[in-house]
Structure formats: structure tokens, C-alpha cells
Amino acid sequence: MQSGKGNTKKWILEFETQDTGVNPMMGWETSTDTMSEVKLEFDSKELAIHFAKKNNIEYYIIEPQKSKIVKKSYADNFIKNQ
């Protein structure tokens, strides 16, 4: 299975999860903070920064990293590397 690069040109503003805890019944991590479920998409980094500043939202930027493409053929799965 491969992950595609479609719809990866957007900048996303995500809120950090507040008030985390462990659900006593299931043992899962849980939170009462619904803002952690909100993700806003912007066409550019500048628009995302402008929105955060306008709404007094603290932010930090994670720049996208270049992915290294390793060209491989199907036959490479059966060749031993020495």
C-alpha cells in the first residue's frame, strides 16, 4: 500500500489536546477538550499565521520535509543485498 501526495498542498492549523486523562472503563487516553478535533485548512502559510494572530492563538510552525524517493523495481524484493 502506498500513500499518495494528493491534497498535501494545504497548511493545517490544529489545536493541541488539553485535559488528557485515561478512561477508567476502557483504559484509552481521553479528553473533554473538543478543540483537539478541529483542523482548519489554509492555502498558504501566511494565511494560517494571519488567522492565528487575528484570533490570539499561540502557534508554532512545522515545515514540511522533503521525502526521499527510492526507486525500486518489483524484482528488488527477491534480490539479497550483500
C-alpha positions in Angstrom: 0.0 0.0 0.0 1.3 3.5 -0.8 0.3 6.9 0.4 -0.3 9.4 -2.3 0.6 13.0 -2.4 -2.8 14.3 -3.3 -4.2 17.1 -1.2 -0.9 17.8 0.5 -0.5 21.4 -0.6 -2.6 22.9 2.3 -1.4 24.3 5.6 -3.3 22.9 8.6 -4.0 24.6 11.9 -4.5 22.0 14.7 -5.2 22.6 18.3 -3.2 20.7 21.0 -5.2 18.4 23.2 -5.9 19.8 26.7 -7.0 18.0 29.9 -5.9 14.5 28.8 -6.6 11.5 31.1 -7.2 7.8 31.0 -10.7 6.4 30.6 -11.2 4.2 33.6 -13.5 1.8 31.8 -11.6 1.2 28.6 -8.1 2.3 29.5 -7.9 4.6 26.5 -6.5 8.1 26.5 -9.3 10.6 26.6 -10.0 14.3 26.9 -13.0 16.6 27.4 -11.4 19.2 25.1 -13.3 19.2 21.8 -11.0 21.7 20.2 -8.4 19.0 19.6 -10.8 17.6 17.0 -10.8 20.8 15.0 -8.5 21.1 12.0 -8.5 24.2 9.8 -7.0 24.2 6.3 -5.4 27.2 4.6 -4.0 27.7 1.1 -0.8 29.3 2.4 1.4 29.5 5.5 0.8 33.3 5.6 -3.0 32.9 5.8 -2.7 30.4 8.6 -0.4 32.7 10.6 -2.7 35.7 9.9 -5.7 33.7 11.2 -3.8 32.6 14.4 -2.6 36.2 15.1 -6.0 37.7 14.5 -7.7 35.2 16.9 -4.9 35.4 19.5 -4.0 31.7 19.1 -0.5 30.7 20.1 1.1 28.7 17.3 4.3 27.1 16.1 5.2 26.1 12.6 6.3 22.6 11.4 7.8 23.0 8.0 7.1 20.2 5.5 10.1 17.9 4.9 11.3 16.7 1.6 10.7 13.0 1.1 13.4 10.9 -0.3 12.3 8.8 -3.2 14.0 5.4 -3.6 13.3 4.0 -7.0 12.8 0.3 -6.7 11.6 -2.5 -9.0 9.5 -5.5 -8.1 12.5 -7.7 -8.7 14.4 -6.0 -5.9 12.1 -7.7 -3.4 13.8 -11.0 -4.3 17.4 -10.0 -4.6 19.6 -10.3 -1.5 21.7 -7.3 -0.6 25.2 -8.2 0.4 
